[in-house]
Amino acid sequence: MQTNSQAQTEQPPPKTTPDFSHRVKDYYSVTSTSDLIEEVDTMVLRSKGILSIIADLHIESHINQINSQQIHWALNSVMRELDDIYAAIESHHDALRANQQA
């Protein structure tokens, strides 16, 4: 099994700064820690919502009412959300580092 730090080291560095304008509030500032916390919280809540729906269906034995492709895309959505969380934190870190060096 691959650890998170191994997965992070295997990812090539981004060629451009990620654009989260479609995913974050209009006044989001990449250098604001409080904005970052709020956005990560929102991303986590979206992921938890998807996972809780799948868990509830499984507990009530209704999971077979959803085809495997739908489950795949729901879980894929959570994985992409986790990638977005990582990218948002990395962008925040890079922006703070750039401000400190300036």
N, C-alpha and C positions, 0 to 999 in steps of 0.2 A: 504494500500500500504506500502511496506517495504522500509525504507530509506537505503541509501548506508551504513551508519554506522551500522545499524541493520544487514544487510547482511554480513558485514565484521566480526561482532562479532559472528555470527552463524557459520562461516566457521572454521573448525578445523585447527589448525596450521599445516603447511606443515611438513611432516616427513623428507623430504630431500630438499636440495637446488634445486630450479628449474633450469633445463638446457635449456637455450635459444640459444644454439649454432646453431641450425638450423634456428633461427629466427632473429639473430642479426649479425652485421658485425664481421669479424674475429678478429678485434682488440678491441672489446667491453670490457670495464673494469667496473665491477659492482660498483666500488667506484668512478667512474668518473661521475660527475653531467652533464657535457656537453655531454658525450656519452649517458647517460640516456635521456636527453632532445631530442637528435637526434633520438633515438630509439622510444621513445613515439610519437614523431612527425610522424615517418614512420607508426607506428601502427594506429594512428588516421587517417592518409591519406588513409590507406587501408580500414578502416571502413567507412569513408566518401565516398569512391569510390563505395563500395557496396550499401550503402544507397542511393546515388544519382542515381544509375542505377535503383533501385526499384522506387524511387520517380519520375524519368523521365518517366518510363513506366506507372506509375499510372496517372500522369498528362496527358499523351497522350492517355489515355484509352487503353493501350496495356497490362495492368497488367494481363488481363485474358489470355494472350498468354503464360504466365508462370504458370505451375501448382503449386498448393499449397505446394507440397513437396519441389520444388525448392526454393520457397520463404522462407519456413521454414529453409532450410539449409543455405540460404544466411543470414538470420537474426541470425541464430545460429552461423555462422562464425563471425559476428560482436560481439555477446555476448562473444564468446571465445577470441576475440581480446581484449575486455575490461577486461576480466579476466587476460590476459597476461600483460596488462598495469598495473593493480593492483599488480600482482606478481612481475613485474620488479621493480616497485617503492618500494614495500615492501623489496625485496632483496637488493636494493640499501641502503635503510634505515638501514637494519640489518647489512650490511657490514660496513657502516659508524660508527654505534654504536660499532661494534666489534673493529674497528680500534681505536676508542676513548678510549676504555677500555684497549687496549693493551699497 
